[in-house]
């Protein structure tokens, strides 16, 4: 199985750039950037592609109407960076759980990210795959409430 869009692990390209798939790129010094073209700099050590930009230069990006899952209330996963590329936000929104979380549109997610102070943000994935996990000495812990 191959990823859709750019994937780089430890400096090795595992999946090539795809048109229209932006990417989150990390240099070896842990400096991060989000590139709309999906083409990370030559010194990129880790990278993952996402579907589209949500925030650019601190402002929401207009989401193309009618694209897959653009307008509906769904679980979402996004990453955002501050202007320096040193602070990273990972946002997971759950859905289909009345009185807990019913999901967001991509436009709503962009506004949430702007309100957090994000300078640039990338939509990664959504739906049932939206799961945020952290590792600790006690083991892995799921931080959200996935529906599947």
Buried (B, 14 or more C-beta within 10 A) or exposed (E): EEEEBBBBEEEEEEBEBEEEBBBBBBBEEEBBBBBBEBBBEEEBBBBBBBBBBBBBEBEBBEBEEEEEBBEEBBBBBBBBBBEEBEEBBEBBBBBBEEEEBBBBBBBBBBBBBBEEEBBBBBBBBBBEEBBBEEEEEEEEEEEBBBBE
